[in-house]
Structures are given as C-alpha cells and as structure tokens.
Amino acid sequence: MKIEVRVFSGLEKYIPGARFGKPMPMEIADGFTPRMLLEKLNIPEKEVFTVLINGLHKDLDDVLCDGDRVSLFPPVGGG
C-alpha cells in the first residue's frame, strides 16, 4: 500500500534526499505501524516526539492504512 511521509525540524537528516516538510511517497506492507516506519527510515525512535496521521495525533503502534499522510516531528524547544 502507498502512504505519504513528511519529516520536520531536523529529522530529514536521517533520510537521504528528504527535505523539510516535503512529501515522500512510500510503499509499505499491510499492518505497518509508525514504529516500523521509523525503523525503515533509520530514524531513532527517541528523536520523534509527535506522529500525526492525516493531521491527527497517533501512537507509534497504530496501524497505517493505504493513502495515509504521516508527519513526524522531533521534540521542539523554544522560549
């Protein structure tokens, strides 16, 4: 199945050719989770604070569906 992945705020450094916020189409197997996606993308789990699927906060163990839009964000500091 096909999904779209976007990475933000430095996570793109883990994926050759990835650019901040730009969609990356991906093929994944049925039953894939965001946790499995992080492993496939070589992004350390501790580097991801927020996972959005179709704009909604989700857990790393939720199952992805065909056509999902996944956005990955690291912890963000500010002040």
N, C-alpha and C positions, 0 to 999 in steps of 0.2 A: 504494500500500500504506500501511498505518497503522502508526505507531510511537508510543511514549510517550517524552517527553523531560523530564528533570528537571535543573535547574541549581542550583548551590550556591555559597555563600560569596562573594557579590557579583556573580556572572555574571548574576543576574537583572536587573541594571540595564540590560543590553543589550536586553531583551525587554519591551516594554510589557505590563503586566498579569501578568508572571511573578512567582511567589512562591517563596521559598527551599524547595527540595525538593518542591514540589507538581507532580504530573504534568500535562503538557500534551500532549494528543493532537495528532498531526500527520499530514498526508498527504504522502507523498514518492513520487518515481518509482522504478522498479526501477533497481538499480545505484547507488543513493545511498550515499555514504560519510559518516562523521562529519566529514571535512574540508568536504564540500559542505554538510552540515547547519550547520556554524559559519557559513559564508558566508550561507546562507539566513536564519539568526538574527541576523546582523550582530554576531557575537561574534568579536573579533580572535583569530586562532589562537594568538598569543603569550600570551594570557590563559588558555589551557586547558592544564593540566598532566596531567590524568588523564581518560581516557574509559573508562567502564565500559559494556559492552553485556551486558545480562542478568546483571549482577553480576561480569563478568569483564573484566580489563584488556584493552583492544584498541588497535590502531593507528588513526590518523586515516584510513588508506586502506583499512581493512577494509570490505567491502560489508555494508550493513544488510539485514535481512530483515523481512518482514511480522511484526508483533507484537513486534518488539524493544523493550526498555526501555533507553534511553540516558541515562546520567547523566554530567554534565560538571562537573569540579572545577578551580578555579584552583590555582596553587601556594599552599600554606598554610605560613605561618611559625609559629613558636612557640618556646617556650623555657621 
